[in-house]
Amino acid sequence: MTTTVGDWSYPGGVNGDPAPMLVDGTWRGSASGETFPTFDPGTGEVITEVALASVQDTDLAVAAARRAFDEERWMRLSAQQRGAILWRASDLIRASADELASLESRNMGIPVPQARAMVLEAAAQFQYYAGWADKIHGRTIDLGPAERRIQGYTLREPIGVVAMIVPWNAPLISASKKLAPALAAGCACVLKPADETPLTALWLGQILQEAGVPAGVVNVVTGPGETVGARLAEHPDVDTVAFTGSTEVGRSIVRAAAGNLKKLSLELGGKSPVIVMPDADLSAAIPGVAGAVFWNTGQVCAAGTRLFVHESVFDQVVEGVAEAGRRLRVGYGTDTDVDLGPLISRKQLDRVTSYVEGGRRDGARVVSGGARIGDAGYFFAPTVLVDVDQSMPVMREEIFGPVLGVMPFGDVDQAVALANDSSYGLASSVWTRDGATGHAVARRLRAGRVGVNVHRAGGVHMPAGGYRQSGWGRESGQEALENYLEVKSVVSALN
């Protein structure tokens, strides 16, 4: 049975039979026949049941990807043909933007207009890497003296089978950030979406089929991290794992990958600093800071959750950001003019609540928010905390909710020291009217991305990733291709 949404027939799932998995070009249930529920976080109600993969199902998906890669089902096409298929996938995503946004909103809670922007960003990933498919080249090198001339050249070849484990906070974008460059590089893929948000990943699998990706090149397996994710991380036929999620889980993947020394790309946690200098344009900085921490209900790994403000403008900025949070309209994702949706689950609601309560016990003062909204769904008020210090968990640990801790500083050296006092290093920003100061601070911040008078920008064109415990490797930009390529040297005697 299929369910029709717009012009697309979805293979089960929403208002229909349990959603199946995609393995070797075939939609199928789990070997056990078991399913698990996926929920609407705005109501707490079940949307549908999804096939519950086991180790056996995971092995089948990896075997399908391995066959597809070894048989060169994808690589036997020319680079131009592969690029055209990726471009077609981008077009198909855009053609279904409204339907995909509605599904993404319902499954993760984000307001529909923001979900639609996410869908278009996912489409941009496939369009961008479509252009790279026929531009992955090696180089030639002349070696040796005239009497013993050696011709050398390099090849950049696909690494093989890629396991992709993606989070729930931006499901379609996260999947596309991995699938698009991996396919451009020529790999075969097994995608495991988050338990909480599997639905648009399954739609994406269908779109890639429709675009012309051969059977087995993209497989989508649904199930828990402790079963499916763990098996993918340790599987001897997986050549690399691309993971986005918590630093804690990232460490477990590193340990599991040691068996066959898999290559890894890891986008992990963040506790990103934001610095507001005394000369900052506060009319831009205050809404910029609020957007950096509250967008997507704070469920963003690069969210600016630590704010350091010069003491001369501290009170003005704190009250401005708190008031911006109070003005945000929190509600169900399809409601009109909603700015923020719910947290993803009851578990996440309890986690965010416990951090705020712990901050209070440690001496932090709540300026705004600080509590759940209503008793249906998992809504939490945008929260600003002051009287915090660097020793508190609310300032050191990733909360993944709309919670901002604010501290004053006296000079730029102190601001940089506070910003860099973290085990993370994913993103950051500095707000100042002085361009020289902004770029000087940017060079001193230990983070994979620094914004000057902006916190989140760049899209598919700019590489993103972390220093320190925020991960290994980069996503987006040309740099993302390196996660999925091997370099081979070939040398030949000419005389």
TIBA-123949 format. One line per field, with one value per residue (C-alpha): residue in one letter; x, y, z. Coordinates in pm, whole numbers, plus 50000, padded with zeros to 5 digits. Each point is the difference from the previous one (the first is absolute). Layout:
<atoms>
rest <- (A	...)
X <- (X	...)
Y <- (Y	...)
Z <- (Z	...)
</atoms>
This chain:
<atoms>
rest <- (M	T	T	T	V	G	D	W	S	Y	P	G	G	V	N	G	D	P	A	P	M	L	V	D	G	T	W	R	G	S	A	S	G	E	T	F	P	T	F	D	P	G	T	G	E	V	I	T	E	V	A	L	A	S	V	Q	D	T	D	L	A	V	A	A	A	R	R	A	F	D	E	E	R	W	M	R	L	S	A	Q	Q	R	G	A	I	L	W	R	A	S	D	L	I	R	A	S	A	D	E	L	A	S	L	E	S	R	N	M	G	I	P	V	P	Q	A	R	A	M	V	L	E	A	A	A	Q	F	Q	Y	Y	A	G	W	A	D	K	I	H	G	R	T	I	D	L	G	P	A	E	R	R	I	Q	G	Y	T	L	R	E	P	I	G	V	V	A	M	I	V	P	W	N	A	P	L	I	S	A	S	K	K	L	A	P	A	L	A	A	G	C	A	C	V	L	K	P	A	D	E	T	P	L	T	A	L	W	L	G	Q	I	L	Q	E	A	G	V	P	A	G	V	V	N	V	V	T	G	P	G	E	T	V	G	A	R	L	A	E	H	P	D	V	D	T	V	A	F	T	G	S	T	E	V	G	R	S	I	V	R	A	A	A	G	N	L	K	K	L	S	L	E	L	G	G	K	S	P	V	I	V	M	P	D	A	D	L	S	A	A	I	P	G	V	A	G	A	V	F	W	N	T	G	Q	V	C	A	A	G	T	R	L	F	V	H	E	S	V	F	D	Q	V	V	E	G	V	A	E	A	G	R	R	L	R	V	G	Y	G	T	D	T	D	V	D	L	G	P	L	I	S	R	K	Q	L	D	R	V	T	S	Y	V	E	G	G	R	R	D	G	A	R	V	V	S	G	G	A	R	I	G	D	A	G	Y	F	F	A	P	T	V	L	V	D	V	D	Q	S	M	P	V	M	R	E	E	I	F	G	P	V	L	G	V	M	P	F	G	D	V	D	Q	A	V	A	L	A	N	D	S	S	Y	G	L	A	S	S	V	W	T	R	D	G	A	T	G	H	A	V	A	R	R	L	R	A	G	R	V	G	V	N	V	H	R	A	G	G	V	H	M	P	A	G	G	Y	R	Q	S	G	W	G	R	E	S	G	Q	E	A	L	E	N	Y	L	E	V	K	S	V	V	S	A	L	N)
X <- (50000	50120	49894	49983	50127	49979	50141	50202	49903	50164	50050	49791	50050	49802	49634	50066	50186	50323	50283	50243	50374	50185	50248	50150	49733	49713	49763	49973	49904	50240	50094	49818	49694	50042	49936	50050	49796	50106	49837	49872	50188	49738	49734	50186	49783	50118	50025	50066	50193	50336	50185	50228	50330	50213	50365	49883	49825	50305	50225	49769	50022	50380	50022	49778	50223	50313	49861	49894	50346	50195	49782	50054	49629	50059	50359	49938	49800	50204	50068	49775	49716	50040	49997	49682	49830	50098	49870	49674	49975	50036	49717	49777	50061	49901	49692	49890	50109	49654	49926	50344	49982	49663	50135	50320	49799	49768	50283	50242	49773	50170	49765	49911	50168	50327	49959	49954	50326	50168	49858	50137	50339	49995	49925	50294	50233	49913	50023	50341	50154	49845	50243	50292	49936	50209	50264	50164	50347	50349	50326	50305	50358	50330	50266	50364	50295	49998	50167	49742	49681	49694	49648	49779	49632	49736	49646	49726	49772	49683	50072	49732	49703	49901	49783	49818	49848	49804	49823	49642	50047	50030	49918	49982	50294	50219	49931	50060	50329	50134	49824	50067	50382	50029	49804	50199	50314	49859	49926	49719	49808	49803	49807	49868	49768	49930	49734	49798	49994	50024	49725	50166	50308	49776	49849	50352	50081	49702	50096	50350	49849	49775	50298	50181	50240	50042	49866	50222	50198	49782	49842	49795	49978	49783	50065	50172	50356	50094	49908	50022	50251	50227	50000	50082	50288	50160	49906	50306	49851	49945	50296	49912	49741	49861	49833	49826	49898	50125	50366	49921	49861	50285	50248	49815	50018	50374	50040	49776	50175	50337	49928	50075	50145	49712	50041	49764	49846	49836	49794	49955	49883	50043	49981	50054	50109	49867	50196	49837	50261	49928	49976	49758	49692	49750	49706	50158	50181	49702	49774	50306	50085	49637	49984	50331	49872	49622	49956	49860	49933	50373	50029	50302	50352	50147	49754	50156	49926	50281	49976	50285	49908	50221	49910	49914	49704	49929	49663	49873	50089	49865	49664	49988	50060	49760	49730	50065	49945	49678	49865	50059	49675	50024	49745	49911	50199	49702	49847	50014	50291	50171	50371	50099	49865	50042	50303	50023	49886	49905	50354	50145	49749	50109	50367	49960	49791	50262	50278	49804	49908	50361	50113	49762	50140	50352	49906	49892	49713	49727	49934	49740	49841	50127	49698	49779	49712	49664	49947	49952	50303	50353	50017	50261	50031	50309	50224	50270	50220	50238	50222	50160	50364	50214	49988	49623	49867	49766	50315	50211	49766	49787	49634	49835	49718	49917	50223	50257	50258	50139	50322	50167	50360	50234	50235	50046	50267	49761	49720	50217	50121	49643	49888	50284	49951	49803	50057	49800	50085	49722	49886	50022	49933	50119	49798	50184	49994	50379	50083	50363	49896	49747	50249	50277	49769	49890	50361	50032	49682	50046	49698	49931	49776	50011	49744	50073	49670	49816	49982	49866	50071	50176	49778	50129	50294	50186	50159	49865	50147	50168	50320	50076	49705	49765	50116	50217	49972	49777	49658	49894	50232	50267	50149	49710	50100	50324	49798	49901	50314	50326	50316	50197	50346	50104	50361	50140	50354	50026	50348)
Y <- (50000	50353	50338	50287	50340	50254	49835	49744	49652	49926	49628	49963	50203	50318	49912	49661	49677	50002	50175	49747	50024	50035	49717	49920	50199	49821	50131	49738	49953	49874	49631	49966	50191	50230	50374	50303	50321	50344	50291	50351	50205	50273	49766	49696	49782	49722	50095	49650	49677	49942	49676	49908	49884	49737	49906	49760	50279	50223	49728	49962	50373	50002	49694	50178	50307	49787	49816	50326	50147	49692	49959	50369	50061	50369	50044	49838	50313	50294	50281	50221	49747	49977	50376	50019	49750	50204	50314	49819	49903	50366	50090	49725	50119	50354	49871	49830	50282	50066	49634	49932	50312	49891	49656	50138	50243	49730	49757	50243	50289	50288	50265	49926	50308	49910	49637	50113	50197	49681	49807	50257	49985	49622	50051	50241	49728	49771	50283	50110	49653	49920	50259	49831	49650	50056	50218	49747	49973	49893	50160	49907	50016	49965	49826	49899	50110	49987	49660	49850	50198	49894	50109	50021	50079	49980	49872	50103	49700	49937	49853	49731	49932	50292	49963	50324	50058	50325	50186	50115	50376	50057	49662	50078	50242	49764	49710	50215	50138	49647	49836	50273	50015	49623	49935	50265	49814	49670	49816	49764	50096	49868	50278	49964	50285	50084	49790	50314	50132	49730	50113	50253	49778	49731	50253	50101	49638	49988	50328	49868	49689	50218	50212	49692	49886	49624	49740	49936	50322	50170	49791	50142	49793	50106	49893	50090	50120	49729	49736	50142	50277	49777	49730	50249	50141	49659	49835	49866	50082	50367	50211	50327	50138	50352	50093	50305	49995	50024	49984	49709	49788	50117	49847	49667	50006	50060	49693	49784	50110	49875	49645	50072	50350	50174	50358	50230	50341	50124	50314	49997	50224	50369	50271	50291	50342	50336	50317	50345	50277	50343	50164	49741	50118	49875	50040	49716	49814	49947	49829	49821	49857	49900	49823	49826	49830	49973	49896	49645	50017	49991	49653	50091	49872	50337	50206	50297	49891	50187	50380	50226	50370	50299	50135	50345	49860	49688	50099	50138	49683	49763	50174	50032	49629	49903	50223	49856	49654	50109	50130	49671	49817	49639	49755	49714	49993	50050	50287	50344	50229	49756	50066	49697	49648	49740	49809	49663	49773	49967	49878	50320	50213	49835	50051	50373	50047	49825	50225	50317	49872	49900	50348	50154	49778	50108	50365	50104	50248	49952	50327	49854	49664	49707	49771	49779	50158	49819	49633	49864	49950	50086	50380	50193	50377	50179	50043	50249	49936	50242	49975	49696	49898	49768	49721	49946	49717	50249	50174	49693	49730	49984	50042	49994	50228	50374	50086	50282	50073	50356	50130	50344	50069	50296	49982	49802	49770	49893	49948	49775	49804	49941	49900	49750	49849	49700	49644	50081	50208	49984	50357	50353	50364	50347	50320	50330	50306	49977	49761	49968	49899	49750	49822	50013	49830	49750	49885	49946	49799	49622	49902	49853	50290	50364	50262	50372	50183	49681	49666	49754	50045	49842	49708	49728	50204	50037	49707	49936	49789	50018	50034	49784	49789	50148	49746	49893	50105	50252	50006	50224	50169	49824	49873	49761	49791	49902	49795	49764	49975	49808	50120	49750	50064	49838	50014	49877	49984	50186	49881)
Z <- (50000	49926	50127	49752	50109	49719	49687	50195	50110	50332	50065	50314	50312	50037	50050	49842	50062	50202	49814	49851	49944	49670	49938	49658	49821	50175	50266	50273	50361	50264	50006	50332	49886	50300	49984	50222	50032	49885	50179	49938	50264	49982	50139	50131	49777	49770	49631	49869	50052	49831	49925	50290	49853	50172	49955	49730	49809	50038	49861	49699	49930	50027	49774	49745	50006	49970	49695	49840	50052	49891	49692	49919	49953	50068	49883	49662	49917	49878	50244	49790	50026	50377	50027	49793	50233	50306	49831	49926	50366	50091	49763	50141	50356	49900	49820	50322	50233	50143	50071	50144	50218	50136	50083	50153	50212	50126	50082	50170	50102	49818	49851	49638	49843	50172	49898	49642	50019	50122	49704	49757	50171	49954	49630	49980	50127	49709	49747	50129	50001	49662	49870	50175	49863	49683	50168	50231	49849	50091	49884	49794	50128	49809	50206	49972	49785	49620	49990	50236	49935	50198	49919	50305	50037	50270	49996	50240	50038	50202	50340	49969	50230	50221	50311	50080	50342	50025	50283	50057	50016	49621	49844	49629	49999	50203	49765	49692	50134	50000	49707	49743	50030	50052	49681	49813	50109	49871	50327	50101	50312	50295	50173	50354	50094	50362	50173	50068	49642	49733	49765	49767	49971	49853	49761	49900	49923	49769	49833	49928	49844	49785	49898	49868	50273	49942	50244	50299	49968	50265	50276	50289	50319	50293	50357	50326	50030	50247	49739	49647	50068	50206	49733	49726	50204	50052	49669	49814	49659	50082	49886	50172	50240	49967	50329	50138	50363	50354	50099	50232	49716	49777	50243	49987	49619	50015	50220	49781	49681	50123	49882	49636	50053	49825	49904	50187	49956	50318	50053	50375	50282	50047	50263	49770	50133	49888	50080	49998	50000	50152	49656	49854	49814	50258	49762	49800	50275	50232	49742	49863	50340	50060	49666	50064	50315	49962	49634	49966	50376	50065	49847	49789	50067	49898	50208	50177	50357	50183	49976	50113	50005	50077	50342	49856	49803	50206	50149	49670	49809	50265	50014	49622	49940	50279	49850	49654	50149	50170	49669	49818	49937	50115	49860	49770	49677	49767	50200	49840	50085	50237	50059	50209	50023	50273	50115	49829	50285	50363	50064	49856	50192	50323	49908	49932	50314	50213	49871	50080	50345	50060	49895	50253	50274	49903	50038	49650	49970	49741	49816	49766	49924	50199	49988	49788	49814	50030	50069	49646	49779	50107	49989	50199	50039	49862	50304	50100	50305	50171	50309	49839	49991	49794	50256	49968	49783	49827	49871	49926	49869	49687	50101	49655	50102	49997	50298	49999	50270	50008	50161	49994	49897	50035	49699	49680	50144	50277	49746	49783	50302	50119	49651	49959	50346	49873	49891	49686	49696	49742	49934	50139	49916	50087	49969	49946	49774	49965	49716	50107	50351	49865	49778	50261	50251	49734	49963	50375	50053	50009	49793	49659	49901	50109	49906	50003	50058	49906	50177	49744	49628	49705	49908	49772	49873	50330	50184	50349	50277	50335	50192	50303	50122	49741	49747	49707	49637	49827	49838	49709	49756	49799	50326	50061	49698	50174	50253	49720	49785	50003	49823	49790	49859	49671	49872	49672	49863	49669	49898)
</atoms>
